[in-house]
Amino acid sequence: MLNTSNASGHLRRTSLPFVTRRPGHSRHSTQFSIASNPEEMSGFSVAFLEHTPVKKSASPLSIRDRNAIALLIVLYFIQGIPIGLAFGSIPFLLKSRMSYAHVGVFSLSTYPYSLKLFWSPIVDSVYDTRIAMLKHCYGTLNTTLATLTFVFTFLVVFAATQDIAVDGWALTLLSEENLSYASTAQTIGLTSGGFLSFTVFLAFNSHEFANKYFRTIPSNEPLVHLGGYMKFWGFFCFLVTIWLYFFWTEDPVKPEEEDMSISRVYEIIWKICKLKHIQTLCLVHMIAKIGFQANDAVTDLKLVEKGLSREDLALVVLIDFPFQIIGGYFAAKFSTGEYKLRPWLHGYWVRLLFAVFSMGLVHWFPTTRPVPFGYLAIVILVKVLTSFASTFQFVGVSAFHTQISDPVIGGTYMTLLNTVSNLGGTWPRFFVLAGVDFFSVAKCRVQEANGIMQVQECVSEPGKERCASLGGDCLMEVDGYYAVSGICIAIGAVLLVTYIWPAAKRLQAVPLSRWRVHLDR
């Protein structure tokens, strides 16, 4: 049975993401970043961290390594299932029945994935990967025991905890010369799981999709319901866990591995946070994604609200995927030399520009049905280019994290920086979604014998219900999406010119020696 702690309850230094090595020893770490915008959800990105002085090519894969890679892909795939639902599908399902403010409340359930840094040392010390799987599966099955937000909050917590445990397990599953395949397994598994729960599930959860492609007699029922989908993957998770528990054999733990207490890990995190340049970088991360938050969080929901079908949206995501791979390649190629943050800065302007274009897409949404192919082609083009810029940014800043991380404590360093970067894209989402309702003005109009009578507001859910009970129609007079999107873009542009751009240029000029921390007590 795997446990990442020894008998004394201390951390082994081979655990991920918190890993330290004596100077001169090789160390590898994988770090995964995800969120619900194109940078987070439309493509899962992995930054593989390597600090060994001499790069060694991977050795031919042994049967043991091949089995380990297959296992890691399955574990990351299972992890991607609830993440794809929480960050992708559920907001679209909720918006068809609830206001943007309610969708914003649900978005709070995704916060734990950006905050897993705070309990990672504990997981690395006392956690068992199989127990992580069991808790993860338990959360998947019990969707009727509490509200959707409450359930998905715990589901995301379990997924984040499993991510920590599997990251650490990868170091012992793979041979040292083939550790780089851990990031490959992570990319394949998480991408596949998220794609299945977002793109594929949205399509099969649409009765229009089923009627168009699978039925001869139309029906209002989808092929796949959310409850059945989650139960199926919950049982699948249990089966994998049982197989792991009884049939997977691990190598014994090496006795010479060094120990590091939980308090020592938190002490290291605190020392990193006290570095002046880290504080500046963290502040940049916390404000850098404000400019395109409305585009990332609301535009797709608005397009669906206007009449874009979920299967058309699924097509957009499907076409978008290969361009993310291309964007990652070019970003990695240009994130070197003296101007390490150059791709990230250029991608920032591009994302702001396409946030403006996205407002135009929503404003000039065609009234004809079905949606004309020409308009759909423009949507695909804008989404692909936006996602390309997003991936360009993410890979660029991840490469910068890799270059500045202290080789002695690289895993801890990378986890901290990626946590703050993820949080910067998560915290504004609730306020953006709530702001759309706040700035919107909609009135309920009821047809009566003596003419049209205008009734109260029709933005909130109670207002919409009262309007429906009166037999009226909700007519949007002012769409708060444009106000919120405009505010976000303006704030983003001002922050970029006045603070982010100058700060980024200063940070990329800081010598590597000034990013180091002293571990002596």
C-alpha positions as CSV (number, residue, x, y, z in Angstrom):
1,M,0.0,0.0,0.0
2,L,1.3,3.4,-1.0
3,N,1.8,6.0,1.7
4,T,4.0,9.1,1.1
5,S,5.1,9.2,4.7
6,N,7.3,7.0,6.7
7,A,6.7,5.6,10.2
8,S,7.6,8.9,11.8
9,G,5.0,10.8,9.9
10,H,7.6,13.0,8.1
11,L,7.6,13.9,4.4
12,R,9.8,11.9,2.1
13,R,11.8,14.2,-0.1
14,T,10.7,12.3,-3.2
15,S,7.1,13.5,-2.8
16,L,5.5,15.9,-5.2
17,P,4.6,18.7,-5.4
18,F,6.8,19.5,-2.3
19,V,10.1,18.1,-3.1
20,T,13.6,19.1,-2.1
21,R,17.0,17.7,-3.0
22,R,20.5,18.2,-1.9
23,P,22.5,20.4,-4.3
24,G,23.9,18.4,-7.1
25,H,21.1,15.8,-7.1
26,S,18.7,15.6,-10.0
27,R,15.1,16.4,-9.3
28,H,12.1,16.3,-11.5
29,S,8.6,17.8,-10.8
30,T,5.4,18.0,-12.7
31,Q,3.0,20.8,-12.2
32,F,-0.5,21.1,-13.6
33,S,-2.5,24.2,-13.9
34,I,-6.2,24.3,-14.7
35,A,-9.1,26.7,-14.7
36,S,-12.3,27.4,-16.3
37,N,-11.3,29.8,-19.1
38,P,-9.5,28.8,-22.3
39,E,-6.3,28.9,-20.4
40,E,-7.8,26.6,-17.8
41,M,-10.5,24.4,-19.4
42,S,-10.3,24.4,-23.1
43,G,-6.9,22.9,-22.9
44,F,-5.1,21.3,-20.0
45,S,-1.5,22.5,-19.9
46,V,1.5,21.0,-18.0
47,A,4.8,22.6,-17.3
48,F,7.5,20.0,-16.7
49,L,10.2,21.3,-14.4
50,E,13.8,20.1,-14.9
51,H,16.8,21.5,-13.1
52,T,19.4,18.9,-13.7
53,P,22.7,20.4,-15.0
54,V,22.9,17.8,-17.9
55,K,19.8,16.8,-19.7
56,K,19.5,13.1,-20.3
57,S,17.4,11.6,-23.0
58,A,14.7,9.2,-21.9
59,S,15.7,5.5,-21.9
60,P,13.6,2.9,-23.8
61,L,10.5,2.2,-21.9
62,S,10.5,-1.0,-19.9
63,I,7.3,-3.0,-19.3
64,R,7.2,-1.6,-15.7
65,D,7.3,2.0,-17.0
66,R,4.7,1.3,-19.7
67,N,2.4,-0.1,-17.1
68,A,3.1,2.8,-14.8
69,I,2.3,5.3,-17.6
70,A,-0.9,3.6,-18.4
71,L,-1.9,3.6,-14.7
72,L,-1.1,7.3,-14.4
73,I,-3.1,8.1,-17.5
74,V,-6.1,6.3,-16.0
75,L,-5.7,8.1,-12.6
76,Y,-5.5,11.5,-14.2
77,F,-8.4,10.7,-16.5
78,I,-10.6,9.9,-13.5
79,Q,-9.5,13.2,-12.0
80,G,-10.4,15.1,-15.2
81,I,-14.0,13.9,-15.1
82,P,-15.3,16.0,-12.2
83,I,-13.0,18.9,-13.1
84,G,-14.5,19.0,-16.6
85,L,-18.0,19.1,-15.1
86,A,-17.2,21.8,-12.5
87,F,-15.2,24.1,-14.7
88,G,-17.1,23.5,-17.9
89,S,-20.4,21.8,-18.3
90,I,-22.3,22.6,-15.1
91,P,-22.2,26.4,-15.6
92,F,-23.8,25.9,-19.0
93,L,-26.5,23.7,-17.6
94,L,-27.2,26.1,-14.7
95,K,-27.5,29.1,-17.0
96,S,-30.4,27.7,-18.8
97,R,-32.4,27.7,-15.5
98,M,-30.6,30.3,-13.3
99,S,-29.2,33.8,-13.3
100,Y,-25.6,34.8,-13.8
101,A,-25.3,35.5,-10.1
102,H,-26.4,31.9,-9.3
103,V,-23.8,30.6,-11.7
104,G,-21.3,32.8,-9.9
105,V,-22.2,31.2,-6.6
106,F,-21.5,27.8,-8.2
107,S,-18.1,29.0,-9.4
108,L,-17.1,29.2,-5.7
109,S,-17.0,25.4,-5.8
110,T,-13.9,25.5,-8.1
111,Y,-11.8,27.6,-5.6
112,P,-10.3,24.6,-3.8
113,Y,-8.4,23.5,-6.9
114,S,-6.6,26.9,-6.8
115,L,-5.9,26.6,-3.1
116,K,-4.6,23.1,-2.8
117,L,-1.1,24.5,-1.9
118,F,-2.4,24.9,1.7
119,W,-3.0,21.2,2.4
120,S,-0.5,19.7,0.0
121,P,2.2,19.2,2.7
122,I,-0.3,17.3,4.9
123,V,-1.4,15.1,2.0
124,D,2.2,14.4,1.1
125,S,2.9,13.4,4.7
126,V,0.0,11.2,5.7
127,Y,-1.9,10.4,2.5
128,D,-2.6,7.2,0.7
129,T,-3.4,7.4,-3.0
130,R,-6.0,4.6,-2.7
131,I,-7.8,6.5,0.0
132,A,-7.8,9.6,-2.2
133,M,-9.4,7.6,-4.9
134,L,-12.1,6.2,-2.5
135,K,-13.0,9.7,-1.2
136,H,-13.0,11.0,-4.8
137,C,-15.4,8.2,-5.9
138,Y,-17.6,8.7,-2.8
139,G,-18.1,12.4,-3.7
140,T,-18.9,11.5,-7.3
141,L,-21.7,9.1,-6.4
142,N,-23.6,11.2,-3.8
143,T,-24.9,14.1,-5.9
144,T,-28.4,14.0,-4.2
145,L,-27.2,14.4,-0.6
146,A,-26.7,18.2,-0.7
147,T,-27.0,21.2,-3.0
148,L,-25.0,21.1,-6.3
149,T,-22.5,23.7,-5.1
150,F,-21.9,22.0,-1.8
151,V,-21.4,18.6,-3.6
152,F,-19.1,20.0,-6.2
153,T,-17.0,21.9,-3.7
154,F,-16.2,18.6,-2.0
155,L,-15.8,16.9,-5.4
156,V,-13.2,19.5,-6.4
157,V,-11.5,19.2,-3.0
158,F,-11.2,15.4,-3.6
159,A,-10.0,15.9,-7.1
160,A,-7.3,18.4,-5.9
161,T,-6.3,16.0,-3.2
162,Q,-6.0,13.2,-5.6
163,D,-3.9,15.4,-7.9
164,I,-1.5,16.0,-5.0
165,A,-1.2,12.3,-4.2
166,V,-0.9,11.1,-7.8
167,D,1.8,13.7,-8.5
168,G,3.8,12.4,-5.6
169,W,3.2,8.8,-6.6
170,A,4.5,9.4,-10.1
171,L,8.0,9.7,-8.8
172,T,8.0,6.2,-7.4
173,L,6.0,4.6,-10.2
174,L,8.4,5.6,-13.0
175,S,12.1,4.9,-13.3
176,E,14.3,8.0,-12.8
177,E,15.4,8.2,-16.4
178,N,11.8,8.2,-17.6
179,L,10.2,10.6,-15.1
180,S,9.5,13.1,-17.9
181,Y,6.7,10.8,-19.1
182,A,4.8,11.8,-16.0
183,S,3.9,15.1,-17.6
184,T,2.8,13.2,-20.8
185,A,0.5,10.9,-18.8
186,Q,-0.9,13.9,-17.0
187,T,-1.6,15.8,-20.2
188,I,-3.3,12.9,-21.9
189,G,-5.3,11.8,-18.8
190,L,-6.6,15.2,-17.7
191,T,-7.2,16.4,-21.2
192,S,-9.2,13.3,-22.1
193,G,-11.2,13.4,-18.9
194,G,-12.0,17.1,-19.2
195,F,-12.8,16.9,-22.9
196,L,-15.2,14.0,-22.2
197,S,-17.0,15.9,-19.3
198,F,-17.1,19.2,-21.2
199,T,-17.4,18.8,-24.9
200,V,-18.8,15.2,-25.2
201,F,-21.1,15.4,-22.2
202,L,-22.6,18.7,-23.3
203,A,-23.4,17.3,-26.7
204,F,-24.9,14.0,-25.5
205,N,-26.8,16.0,-22.8
206,S,-28.6,17.9,-25.5
207,H,-31.9,16.5,-26.8
208,E,-31.4,18.5,-30.0
209,F,-28.1,16.7,-30.7
210,A,-29.8,13.3,-30.0
211,N,-32.7,14.1,-32.3
212,K,-30.4,15.2,-35.1
213,Y,-27.9,12.4,-35.1
214,F,-29.4,9.3,-33.3
215,R,-33.2,9.4,-33.3
216,T,-35.9,8.9,-36.0
217,I,-38.6,10.0,-33.5
218,P,-37.8,13.3,-31.8
219,S,-37.8,13.4,-28.0
220,N,-37.2,16.0,-25.3
221,E,-35.0,13.6,-23.4
222,P,-31.2,13.7,-23.8
223,L,-29.1,10.6,-24.3
224,V,-27.1,11.1,-21.2
225,H,-28.3,12.7,-17.9
226,L,-26.0,14.3,-15.4
227,G,-26.9,11.9,-12.6
228,G,-26.4,8.8,-14.7
229,Y,-23.1,10.2,-16.1
230,M,-21.7,10.8,-12.6
231,K,-22.8,7.5,-11.2
232,F,-21.2,5.6,-14.1
233,W,-17.8,7.3,-13.6
234,G,-18.2,6.9,-9.8
235,F,-18.5,3.2,-10.2
236,F,-15.6,3.2,-12.6
237,C,-13.5,5.0,-10.1
238,F,-14.4,2.4,-7.4
239,L,-13.4,-0.4,-9.7
240,V,-10.0,1.2,-10.4
241,T,-9.5,1.7,-6.7
242,I,-10.3,-1.9,-5.8
243,W,-8.0,-3.1,-8.6
244,L,-5.2,-0.8,-7.3
245,Y,-5.7,-1.9,-3.7
246,F,-5.5,-5.7,-4.4
247,F,-3.5,-6.2,-7.5
248,W,-1.0,-3.4,-7.9
249,T,2.4,-4.1,-6.4
250,E,4.8,-1.3,-5.5
251,D,8.5,-1.2,-5.0
252,P,9.7,-0.9,-1.4
253,V,10.6,2.5,0.0
254,K,14.3,3.3,0.0
255,P,15.5,3.7,3.6
256,E,18.1,6.3,2.7
257,E,15.5,8.9,1.7
258,E,15.6,12.0,3.8
259,D,12.7,13.3,5.9
260,M,11.2,16.7,6.1
261,S,8.5,17.6,8.6
262,I,5.2,19.3,7.6
263,S,6.2,22.4,9.6
264,R,9.4,22.6,7.6
265,V,7.5,22.6,4.3
266,Y,5.3,25.5,5.5
267,E,8.4,27.3,6.7
268,I,9.9,27.0,3.3
269,I,6.7,28.4,1.7
270,W,6.8,31.3,4.1
271,K,10.5,32.1,3.2
272,I,9.6,32.1,-0.5
273,C,6.7,34.4,0.1
274,K,9.0,36.9,1.9
275,L,11.2,37.4,-1.2
276,K,10.5,40.9,-2.7
277,H,10.4,39.7,-6.3
278,I,8.0,36.8,-5.4
279,Q,5.7,39.3,-3.8
280,T,5.7,41.4,-7.0
281,L,5.2,38.4,-9.2
282,C,2.3,37.2,-7.0
283,L,0.6,40.6,-7.2
284,V,1.0,40.5,-11.0
285,H,-0.6,37.1,-11.1
286,M,-3.5,38.2,-8.9
287,I,-4.5,41.1,-11.1
288,A,-3.3,40.1,-14.6
289,K,-6.4,38.1,-15.6
290,I,-9.0,40.7,-14.6
291,G,-9.0,42.2,-18.2
292,F,-10.4,39.1,-19.9
293,Q,-12.5,37.6,-17.0
294,A,-15.8,38.6,-18.6
295,N,-14.8,37.1,-21.9
296,D,-13.6,33.9,-20.3
297,A,-16.5,33.5,-17.8
298,V,-19.6,35.0,-19.6
299,T,-19.2,35.2,-23.4
300,D,-19.8,31.5,-24.1
301,L,-22.8,31.5,-21.7
302,K,-24.2,34.6,-23.6
303,L,-23.8,32.9,-27.0
304,V,-25.7,29.9,-25.8
305,E,-28.3,32.3,-24.3
306,K,-28.6,34.0,-27.6
307,G,-29.2,30.8,-29.5
308,L,-25.9,29.0,-30.1
309,S,-26.5,25.3,-29.6
310,R,-24.4,23.3,-27.2
311,E,-23.4,21.0,-30.0
312,D,-22.1,24.0,-32.0
313,L,-20.2,25.0,-28.9
314,A,-18.8,21.5,-28.6
315,L,-17.6,21.8,-32.2
316,V,-15.8,25.0,-31.4
317,V,-13.9,23.3,-28.5
318,L,-13.1,20.3,-30.6
319,I,-11.6,22.4,-33.4
320,D,-9.8,24.5,-30.8
321,F,-7.7,21.7,-29.2
322,P,-4.9,21.2,-31.8
323,F,-4.3,25.0,-31.9
324,Q,-3.6,24.9,-28.2
325,I,-0.8,22.4,-28.9
326,I,0.6,24.6,-31.6
327,G,0.4,27.7,-29.3
328,G,2.2,25.8,-26.5
329,Y,5.1,24.8,-28.9
330,F,5.7,28.4,-30.1
331,A,5.4,29.8,-26.6
332,A,8.0,27.4,-25.2
333,K,10.2,28.3,-28.2
334,F,10.1,32.0,-27.5
335,S,10.2,31.9,-23.7
336,T,14.0,31.8,-23.5
337,G,16.9,34.2,-23.4
338,E,16.7,37.7,-21.9
339,Y,13.0,38.3,-22.5
340,K,11.5,35.3,-20.8
341,L,8.1,36.9,-20.3
342,R,7.8,38.3,-23.9
343,P,5.2,35.6,-25.0
344,W,3.1,36.3,-21.9
345,L,3.1,40.1,-22.4
346,H,2.2,39.9,-26.1
347,G,-0.5,37.3,-25.4
348,Y,-2.0,39.8,-22.9
349,W,-2.7,42.4,-25.6
350,V,-4.1,39.8,-28.0
351,R,-6.5,38.5,-25.3
352,L,-7.7,42.0,-24.6
353,L,-8.3,42.6,-28.3
354,F,-10.3,39.4,-28.7
355,A,-12.3,40.2,-25.6
356,V,-13.5,43.3,-27.6
357,F,-14.2,41.1,-30.6
358,S,-16.2,38.8,-28.4
359,M,-18.5,41.6,-27.3
360,G,-19.2,42.2,-31.0
361,L,-20.0,38.5,-31.5
362,V,-22.6,38.7,-28.8
363,H,-24.0,42.0,-29.9
364,W,-24.4,41.0,-33.6
365,F,-25.7,37.5,-32.9
366,P,-27.9,36.6,-35.9
367,T,-31.7,36.3,-35.5
368,T,-32.1,33.6,-38.1
369,R,-32.2,29.9,-37.2
370,P,-30.3,27.8,-37.5
371,V,-27.2,29.9,-36.9
372,P,-25.6,30.7,-40.3
373,F,-22.4,28.8,-41.1
374,G,-20.6,32.1,-41.8
375,Y,-21.3,33.4,-38.3
376,L,-20.3,30.1,-36.7
377,A,-17.1,30.2,-38.7
378,I,-16.3,33.6,-37.2
379,V,-17.1,32.3,-33.7
380,I,-14.7,29.4,-34.3
381,L,-12.0,31.8,-35.6
382,V,-12.2,34.2,-32.6
383,K,-12.3,31.3,-30.1
384,V,-9.4,29.5,-31.6
385,L,-7.3,32.7,-31.7
386,T,-8.3,33.6,-28.1
387,S,-7.4,30.1,-26.9
388,F,-4.1,30.3,-28.9
389,A,-3.2,33.5,-27.1
390,S,-4.3,32.0,-23.7
391,T,-2.1,28.9,-24.2
392,F,0.7,31.2,-25.4
393,Q,0.5,33.1,-22.2
394,F,0.2,30.1,-19.9
395,V,3.1,28.2,-21.4
396,G,5.2,31.4,-21.4
397,V,4.7,32.2,-17.7
398,S,5.1,28.5,-16.8
399,A,8.5,28.5,-18.5
400,F,9.4,31.6,-16.5
401,H,8.4,29.8,-13.3
402,T,10.6,26.9,-14.3
403,Q,13.6,29.1,-14.9
404,I,13.4,31.1,-11.7
405,S,12.5,28.2,-9.3
406,D,15.2,27.3,-6.8
407,P,16.6,23.9,-7.8
408,V,16.8,22.8,-4.2
409,I,13.1,23.3,-3.5
410,G,11.8,23.5,-7.1
411,G,8.6,21.5,-6.4
412,T,7.5,23.8,-3.6
413,Y,8.5,26.9,-5.5
414,M,6.5,25.8,-8.6
415,T,3.4,24.8,-6.6
416,L,3.3,28.2,-4.9
417,L,3.7,30.2,-8.1
418,N,1.1,28.1,-10.0
419,T,-1.3,28.3,-7.1
420,V,-1.2,32.1,-7.1
421,S,-1.5,32.1,-10.9
422,N,-4.6,29.9,-10.8
423,L,-6.1,31.9,-8.0
424,G,-5.7,35.1,-10.1
425,G,-8.0,33.6,-12.7
426,T,-10.5,32.2,-10.1
427,W,-11.2,34.9,-7.6
428,P,-12.7,37.5,-10.0
429,R,-15.1,35.1,-11.6
430,F,-17.8,35.3,-8.9
431,F,-17.8,39.1,-9.0
432,V,-17.9,39.2,-12.8
433,L,-20.9,36.8,-13.0
434,A,-22.7,38.7,-10.2
435,G,-21.9,42.0,-12.0
436,V,-23.7,40.9,-15.2
437,D,-27.0,40.7,-13.2
438,F,-26.3,43.9,-11.3
439,F,-25.9,46.0,-14.4
440,S,-28.7,44.3,-16.4
441,V,-32.1,45.8,-16.7
442,A,-35.0,43.6,-17.8
443,K,-38.7,44.2,-17.5
444,C,-41.6,41.8,-17.5
445,R,-44.3,42.7,-20.1
446,V,-47.7,41.2,-19.9
447,Q,-50.3,41.4,-22.6
448,E,-53.7,42.5,-21.3
449,A,-57.0,43.3,-22.8
450,N,-56.4,47.0,-22.6
451,G,-52.8,46.9,-23.9
452,I,-49.4,46.0,-22.6
453,M,-48.7,46.4,-18.9
454,Q,-45.1,46.6,-17.8
455,V,-44.4,44.8,-14.5
456,Q,-41.4,44.7,-12.2
457,E,-37.8,43.6,-12.9
458,C,-37.1,40.4,-14.7
459,V,-33.4,39.8,-14.0
460,S,-33.4,37.8,-10.8
461,E,-34.9,34.3,-10.6
462,P,-37.8,35.4,-8.4
463,G,-38.6,38.1,-10.9
464,K,-38.5,35.7,-13.8
465,E,-40.8,33.3,-11.9
466,R,-43.3,36.0,-11.1
467,C,-43.3,37.1,-14.8
468,A,-43.9,33.5,-16.0
469,S,-46.7,33.1,-13.5
470,L,-48.4,36.2,-15.1
471,G,-47.9,34.8,-18.6
472,G,-45.5,37.6,-19.5
473,D,-42.2,37.8,-21.3
474,C,-38.9,39.1,-20.0
475,L,-37.5,41.7,-22.3
476,M,-33.8,42.8,-21.8
477,E,-33.5,46.5,-21.9
478,V,-29.8,46.8,-20.7
479,D,-27.5,43.8,-20.9
480,G,-25.0,44.0,-18.1
481,Y,-22.6,41.8,-20.0
482,Y,-21.4,44.8,-22.1
483,A,-20.8,46.9,-19.0
484,V,-18.9,44.3,-17.1
485,S,-16.9,43.3,-20.1
486,G,-16.0,46.9,-20.9
487,I,-15.0,47.5,-17.3
488,C,-12.8,44.4,-17.2
489,I,-11.1,45.3,-20.5
490,A,-10.5,48.9,-19.3
491,I,-9.1,47.8,-16.0
492,G,-6.9,45.2,-17.7
493,A,-5.5,47.8,-20.2
494,V,-4.8,50.3,-17.5
495,L,-3.1,47.8,-15.2
496,L,-1.1,46.4,-18.1
497,V,0.3,49.8,-19.1
498,T,0.8,51.3,-15.6
499,Y,2.0,48.3,-13.6
500,I,2.0,44.8,-15.2
501,W,4.3,45.6,-18.2
502,P,6.9,47.6,-16.2
503,A,6.8,45.0,-13.4
504,A,7.2,42.1,-15.8
505,K,10.2,43.8,-17.5
506,R,11.8,44.2,-14.1
507,L,11.1,40.6,-13.0
508,Q,12.6,39.1,-16.1
509,A,15.8,41.1,-15.5
510,V,16.3,39.9,-12.0
511,P,19.3,37.6,-11.7
512,L,18.5,34.0,-10.8
513,S,20.5,34.2,-7.6
514,R,18.0,36.7,-6.2
515,W,15.2,34.2,-6.5
516,R,16.9,31.7,-4.2
517,V,16.0,31.1,-0.5
518,H,18.3,30.1,2.3
519,L,17.1,26.9,4.0
520,D,19.4,27.1,7.0
521,R,17.4,27.5,10.2
